[in-house]
């Protein structure tokens, strides 16, 4: 071994002093991982039991809420409002222009989405609105754009609800690093 990628511990004194340095595992990491695993499985099973077509958005939303670096209620509101606006706007646009890779329509939709978010004083929800609009407008689905938009909203809302419920019922210490 040439030693090019090996850094002896004596050269990294801060690593030796850090609690749990060997693998980065401590009780906070274990608790957060367990809580996230339980919550995402609950979210997944609920979404699948409701036969939601893109059920994976529920656990993804749960992960976003649980592992957020900002207040979960704030993030939940941003994701909820943004998804509602983006999915609805995407359905309106898709009703008149169709779905698929129509880049001028898509670009205009993203622009309008940003303007609406600013006008409604929910600029922080713009990223979630743009994501929902993209999913409804760009991906070609077999169903009506309105059905796709409603499913997207329900899938995300379910994940948000599970994430908030688990946040309230199963507290973990604040992330310290």
C-alpha positions as CSV (number, residue, x, y, z in Angstrom):
1,X,0.0,0.0,0.0
2,X,1.5,3.3,-1.1
3,X,-0.2,5.3,1.6
4,X,-1.6,7.8,-0.9
5,X,-5.1,7.4,0.4
6,X,-4.2,6.4,4.0
7,X,-4.0,9.1,6.6
8,X,-2.8,7.9,10.0
9,X,-4.9,8.8,13.0
10,X,-2.0,10.8,14.5
11,X,-2.3,13.2,11.6
12,X,-6.0,13.7,12.4
13,X,-6.2,14.6,16.1
14,X,-9.7,16.0,15.8
15,X,-11.0,12.6,14.6
16,X,-9.7,10.9,17.7
17,X,-11.4,13.4,20.0
18,X,-14.8,13.2,18.3
19,X,-17.4,11.0,20.0
20,X,-18.3,8.0,17.8
21,X,-15.5,8.8,15.4
22,X,-14.9,5.2,14.4
23,X,-18.0,4.9,12.3
24,X,-19.9,8.1,13.0
25,X,-22.5,6.1,14.9
26,X,-24.0,7.4,18.1
27,X,-27.3,7.2,19.9
28,X,-28.7,10.2,18.0
29,X,-27.9,8.6,14.6
30,X,-29.5,5.3,15.7
31,X,-32.7,7.0,17.0
32,X,-33.0,9.2,13.9
33,X,-32.5,6.2,11.6
34,X,-35.0,4.1,13.5
35,X,-37.6,6.9,13.5
36,X,-37.1,7.6,9.8
37,X,-37.3,3.9,8.9
38,X,-40.5,3.3,10.9
39,X,-42.2,6.5,9.5
40,X,-41.3,5.8,5.9
41,X,-42.6,2.2,6.1
42,X,-45.9,3.5,7.6
43,X,-46.2,6.1,4.9
44,X,-45.4,3.5,2.2
45,X,-47.9,1.0,3.5
46,X,-50.6,3.6,3.8
47,X,-50.1,4.9,0.3
48,X,-50.0,1.4,-1.1
49,X,-53.2,0.4,0.8
50,X,-54.9,3.4,-0.8
51,X,-53.7,2.1,-4.2
52,X,-52.1,5.4,-5.0
53,X,-50.3,5.0,-8.4
54,X,-47.1,6.7,-7.5
55,X,-47.1,5.7,-3.8
56,X,-43.4,6.3,-3.5
57,X,-44.1,10.1,-3.1
58,X,-45.6,9.5,0.3
59,X,-42.4,8.1,1.9
60,X,-40.3,10.6,0.0
61,X,-42.4,13.4,1.6
62,X,-42.1,11.8,5.0
63,X,-38.3,11.8,4.6
64,X,-38.3,15.4,3.6
65,X,-40.3,16.4,6.7
66,X,-38.4,14.2,9.2
67,X,-34.9,15.0,8.0
68,X,-35.4,18.7,7.5
69,X,-33.0,21.3,8.8
70,X,-35.8,23.8,9.3
71,X,-39.0,23.6,11.5
72,X,-41.1,20.6,10.2
73,X,-44.3,22.6,10.4
74,X,-42.8,25.4,8.2
75,X,-41.5,22.9,5.7
76,X,-44.8,20.9,5.7
77,X,-46.7,24.1,4.9
78,X,-44.3,25.0,2.1
79,X,-44.5,21.5,0.6
80,X,-48.3,21.2,1.0
81,X,-49.1,24.6,-0.5
82,X,-46.5,24.3,-3.2
83,X,-47.6,20.9,-4.3
84,X,-51.3,22.1,-4.4
85,X,-50.4,25.1,-6.5
86,X,-47.9,23.3,-8.8
87,X,-50.2,20.2,-9.4
88,X,-53.2,22.4,-10.0
89,X,-51.3,24.7,-12.4
90,X,-49.8,21.7,-14.2
91,X,-53.2,20.2,-14.7
92,X,-54.6,23.4,-16.1
93,X,-51.7,23.8,-18.5
94,X,-51.8,20.1,-19.5
95,X,-55.6,20.3,-20.2
96,X,-55.0,23.0,-22.8
97,X,-51.5,22.1,-24.2
98,X,-51.1,18.4,-23.4
99,X,-48.2,16.7,-21.5
100,X,-44.8,15.8,-22.6
101,X,-41.6,17.6,-23.6
102,X,-43.1,20.9,-24.9
103,X,-40.3,23.0,-23.6
104,X,-41.8,26.5,-24.3
105,X,-45.0,25.5,-22.5
106,X,-43.1,24.0,-19.7
107,X,-40.8,27.0,-19.3
108,X,-43.8,29.3,-19.3
109,X,-45.5,27.1,-16.7
110,X,-42.4,27.3,-14.4
111,X,-42.3,31.1,-14.9
112,X,-46.0,31.5,-14.1
113,X,-45.6,29.2,-11.1
114,X,-42.9,31.4,-9.7
115,X,-45.0,34.6,-10.3
116,X,-48.1,33.0,-8.6
117,X,-46.0,31.9,-5.6
118,X,-44.7,35.4,-5.2
119,X,-48.1,37.0,-5.7
120,X,-49.6,34.7,-3.1
121,X,-46.8,35.5,-0.7
122,X,-45.6,31.9,-0.6
123,X,-42.2,32.3,-2.4
124,X,-40.7,29.7,-0.1
125,X,-43.1,27.1,-1.6
126,X,-41.9,27.8,-5.2
127,X,-39.5,24.9,-5.3
128,X,-42.2,22.4,-4.4
129,X,-44.7,24.0,-6.7
130,X,-42.2,23.7,-9.6
131,X,-41.5,20.1,-8.8
132,X,-45.2,19.2,-8.8
133,X,-45.8,21.2,-12.0
134,X,-42.9,19.3,-13.6
135,X,-44.3,15.9,-12.6
136,X,-47.8,16.7,-13.8
137,X,-46.8,18.5,-17.0
138,X,-43.7,16.9,-18.3
139,X,-44.3,13.2,-17.6
140,X,-46.7,11.6,-20.0
141,X,-49.4,9.7,-18.0
142,X,-52.2,7.5,-19.1
143,X,-54.7,9.3,-16.9
144,X,-56.2,12.8,-17.1
145,X,-53.9,15.5,-15.9
146,X,-56.5,16.3,-13.2
147,X,-56.4,12.8,-11.9
148,X,-52.5,12.9,-11.9
149,X,-52.6,16.2,-10.1
150,X,-55.0,14.9,-7.4
151,X,-53.0,11.7,-6.9
152,X,-49.8,13.7,-6.6
153,X,-51.3,16.0,-4.0
154,X,-52.7,13.1,-2.0
155,X,-49.5,11.1,-2.1
156,X,-47.5,14.1,-0.9
157,X,-50.1,15.1,1.7
158,X,-50.1,11.6,3.1
159,X,-46.3,11.7,3.5
160,X,-46.5,15.1,5.1
161,X,-49.1,13.9,7.6
162,X,-47.1,10.9,8.6
163,X,-44.0,12.9,9.0
164,X,-45.7,15.5,11.2
165,X,-47.4,12.8,13.3
166,X,-44.1,11.0,13.9
167,X,-42.3,14.3,14.6
168,X,-44.9,15.0,17.3
169,X,-45.1,11.5,18.8
170,X,-41.5,10.4,18.6
171,X,-39.1,13.2,19.5
172,X,-35.4,12.9,18.9
173,X,-32.6,15.2,20.1
174,X,-31.7,18.1,17.9
175,X,-29.0,17.3,15.4
176,X,-25.7,18.4,16.9
177,X,-23.5,18.2,13.9
